Amino acid sequence: MGELSGHTQTMEPQPQSIRKLAVVATVISGVAVLGCIALAVWNYNLNTKVNSLTIANVSLKQTTQALTKQQNDTEALLRKVRLATNLSSITHLLEQTSVVTDDFVLEKVTFDVAEDGKLRSVLLNVNNQPNLGFGGAYQGYGKYNMSSAALTKKAEEVINIVMKEYGTSDKLPVWDKNTKVKMTVQNYPLGQREGGTFKLTRQQ
C-alpha cells in the first residue's frame, strides 16, 4: 500500500467573502460615524437650548425682582399717602372743632411721624381765653403769673382732651401717654410732656 501524503491543504479565503466583510465593516463604521455626528449635533442643540433657557430664566428672575420691588414701592407709597390723608383729616377735625377749655383754645396741631409710620411727637399751639390774656395772668412770650402747678394742670387738660379726640383708630399711629407732646402758646414755648410727665419750659 502506498503511504498517504502528509501534506495538509490550506483553505484560502475567497476573495468574494473578504469583499463582503469589508463592505459590512465599512457600513458599520459609517453608521457609527453618523451616529456620533448625530449625537454631537443633538448634544450641541441641547446645550444651546439649555443656555437659552438659562438666559431666559435669569432675565425672568430680574424682571420678577424689578416688578416685586415696584409693587413694594407702590404699596409703601400708598401707605404713606393713606397715613398723610388720615393725619390731615384728624388735624382738620381737631383744629376746626376747636378744642376749648376755660383757659385755652387749640389753634394748631402738628404731627411728627417717623419713616416707619410711628408717631414721634405732637405739637399743640394754643391761644389764651380772655381770662388769661393780656391784662390777666399771661405776661407774654409764653410766661404766666401763676403757680407752676396751676399752669401745668391747665396745659395737661388741653393735652388730654386732644389725645382723647385723636382716639385709638388703627388708621392712625399710636398716641399714648409716652408720646412726646410739645405745647406752645401763641407760638412761644410753654412746656413739654415726655414719659407721661409735663414740664413747663421755665422748669426745664
VMD Tcl script that draws the C-alpha trace (Angstrom):
set ca {
  {0.00 0.00 0.00}
  {1.24 3.33 -0.76}
  {1.70 5.96 2.05}
  {-0.67 8.84 2.33}
  {0.88 12.16 1.75}
  {1.43 14.24 4.97}
  {0.74 17.46 3.11}
  {-2.34 19.40 4.53}
  {-4.14 21.53 2.10}
  {-4.74 25.16 3.39}
  {-8.09 26.79 2.61}
  {-7.50 30.23 1.15}
  {-10.24 32.81 1.92}
  {-12.36 33.50 -1.02}
  {-11.94 37.00 -2.41}
  {-15.72 37.39 -2.51}
  {-16.07 36.77 1.26}
  {-13.38 39.29 2.05}
  {-15.15 41.88 -0.02}
  {-18.43 41.22 1.84}
  {-16.73 41.55 5.22}
  {-15.10 44.78 4.10}
  {-18.43 46.17 2.94}
  {-20.12 45.18 6.21}
  {-17.28 46.69 8.24}
  {-17.45 49.88 6.17}
  {-21.21 50.13 6.64}
  {-20.92 49.57 10.39}
  {-18.16 52.16 10.62}
  {-20.24 54.61 8.59}
  {-23.28 54.05 10.77}
  {-21.12 54.54 13.86}
  {-19.66 57.77 12.48}
  {-23.12 59.02 11.51}
  {-24.36 58.09 14.98}
  {-21.52 60.02 16.58}
  {-22.23 63.03 14.37}
  {-25.94 62.82 15.19}
  {-25.17 62.62 18.92}
  {-22.79 65.58 18.66}
  {-25.43 67.64 16.82}
  {-28.12 66.64 19.35}
  {-25.79 67.47 22.25}
  {-24.96 70.85 20.69}
  {-28.66 71.66 20.18}
  {-29.42 70.55 23.73}
  {-26.65 72.74 25.17}
  {-27.87 75.65 23.06}
  {-31.42 75.21 24.38}
  {-30.18 74.87 27.97}
  {-28.12 78.06 27.61}
  {-31.10 79.88 26.07}
  {-33.35 78.71 28.89}
  {-30.75 79.73 31.49}
  {-30.50 83.22 29.97}
  {-34.30 83.45 29.78}
  {-34.58 82.31 33.39}
  {-32.07 84.95 34.56}
  {-33.95 87.60 32.59}
  {-37.28 86.43 34.04}
  {-35.82 86.48 37.56}
  {-34.57 90.04 37.06}
  {-37.95 91.11 35.68}
  {-39.74 89.45 38.62}
  {-37.43 91.16 41.11}
  {-37.99 94.52 39.42}
  {-41.77 94.04 39.44}
  {-41.70 92.92 43.09}
  {-39.67 96.00 44.05}
  {-42.03 98.22 42.07}
  {-45.03 96.65 43.81}
  {-43.43 97.03 47.24}
  {-42.54 100.66 46.50}
  {-46.10 101.32 45.31}
  {-47.58 99.73 48.44}
  {-45.21 101.74 50.66}
  {-46.19 104.94 48.84}
  {-49.89 104.11 49.21}
  {-49.40 103.53 52.95}
  {-47.71 106.92 53.26}
  {-50.48 108.61 51.25}
  {-53.19 106.97 53.38}
  {-51.35 107.94 56.57}
  {-50.91 111.54 55.40}
  {-54.59 111.69 54.45}
  {-55.71 110.30 57.82}
  {-53.44 112.66 59.74}
  {-54.65 115.60 57.66}
  {-58.23 114.60 58.41}
  {-57.71 114.33 62.18}
  {-55.71 117.59 62.17}
  {-58.55 119.38 60.40}
  {-61.07 117.87 62.81}
  {-59.12 118.90 65.91}
  {-58.48 122.44 64.67}
  {-61.97 123.10 63.30}
  {-63.93 121.65 66.21}
  {-61.91 123.96 68.43}
  {-60.71 122.04 71.46}
  {-61.58 124.54 74.16}
  {-61.07 124.72 77.92}
  {-61.77 127.55 80.34}
  {-58.21 128.73 79.78}
  {-57.05 127.76 76.28}
  {-58.25 127.38 72.70}
  {-56.41 124.94 70.44}
  {-55.34 126.66 67.22}
  {-52.84 124.35 65.53}
  {-51.84 120.67 65.69}
  {-48.71 119.25 64.06}
  {-47.83 115.55 64.00}
  {-44.22 114.43 63.59}
  {-44.23 110.94 62.09}
  {-41.12 108.78 61.54}
  {-40.33 106.95 58.28}
  {-41.67 103.72 59.77}
  {-45.03 105.40 60.41}
  {-44.63 105.74 64.19}
  {-45.71 108.94 65.92}
  {-42.59 110.66 67.26}
  {-44.19 113.76 68.74}
  {-47.16 116.11 68.66}
  {-47.04 119.91 68.72}
  {-50.04 121.79 70.10}
  {-50.25 125.54 69.70}
  {-52.89 127.25 71.83}
  {-54.21 130.73 72.43}
  {-55.44 132.18 75.69}
  {-59.03 132.56 76.69}
  {-59.81 136.20 77.65}
  {-59.39 135.49 81.38}
  {-55.73 134.55 80.79}
  {-54.97 137.08 78.05}
  {-53.07 140.32 78.39}
  {-54.26 142.08 81.48}
  {-54.79 138.65 83.05}
  {-52.23 136.07 84.09}
  {-50.47 136.00 80.69}
  {-47.33 138.12 80.59}
  {-46.36 137.37 77.01}
  {-43.69 135.17 75.41}
  {-45.19 132.02 76.94}
  {-44.93 133.22 80.53}
  {-47.71 133.43 83.13}
  {-48.14 134.99 86.52}
  {-49.40 131.87 88.28}
  {-48.02 128.86 90.07}
  {-46.30 126.14 88.03}
  {-48.71 123.54 89.40}
  {-51.78 125.52 88.28}
  {-50.37 126.22 84.81}
  {-49.27 122.58 84.39}
  {-52.79 121.40 85.24}
  {-54.32 123.76 82.65}
  {-51.86 122.62 79.97}
  {-52.40 118.93 80.68}
  {-56.16 119.41 80.43}
  {-55.75 120.53 76.82}
  {-53.36 117.67 76.01}
  {-55.71 115.05 77.45}
  {-58.72 116.39 75.53}
  {-56.81 116.44 72.22}
  {-55.45 112.96 72.89}
  {-58.97 111.66 73.58}
  {-60.30 113.27 70.39}
  {-57.40 111.72 68.45}
  {-58.65 108.33 69.58}
  {-57.23 104.86 69.00}
  {-58.05 104.28 65.33}
  {-55.89 101.65 63.62}
  {-55.65 104.11 60.72}
  {-53.53 106.46 62.85}
  {-50.18 105.99 64.61}
  {-50.46 105.13 68.30}
  {-50.57 108.13 70.64}
  {-50.25 107.20 74.29}
  {-49.02 108.89 77.45}
  {-45.43 108.14 76.49}
  {-45.70 110.11 73.23}
  {-43.76 113.36 73.40}
  {-46.11 116.35 73.31}
  {-44.78 119.89 72.88}
  {-47.06 122.77 73.75}
  {-46.75 126.40 72.68}
  {-48.89 129.43 73.38}
  {-49.11 131.91 70.52}
  {-46.08 130.03 69.09}
  {-43.95 130.60 72.20}
  {-42.74 127.52 74.16}
  {-44.97 126.64 77.10}
  {-43.87 123.14 78.05}
  {-43.47 119.53 77.08}
  {-44.87 116.19 78.20}
  {-42.48 113.28 77.92}
  {-42.70 109.88 79.61}
  {-46.12 110.89 80.94}
  {-44.80 113.93 82.82}
  {-45.44 117.54 81.76}
  {-42.81 120.14 82.49}
  {-43.10 123.85 81.85}
  {-40.37 125.37 79.70}
  {-39.25 127.55 82.58}
  {-38.79 124.39 84.68}
  {-36.70 122.55 82.10}
}
mol new
graphics top color blue
foreach p $ca { graphics top sphere $p radius 0.5 }
foreach p [lrange $ca 0 end-1] q [lrange $ca 1 end] { graphics top cylinder $p $q radius 0.2 }
display resetview
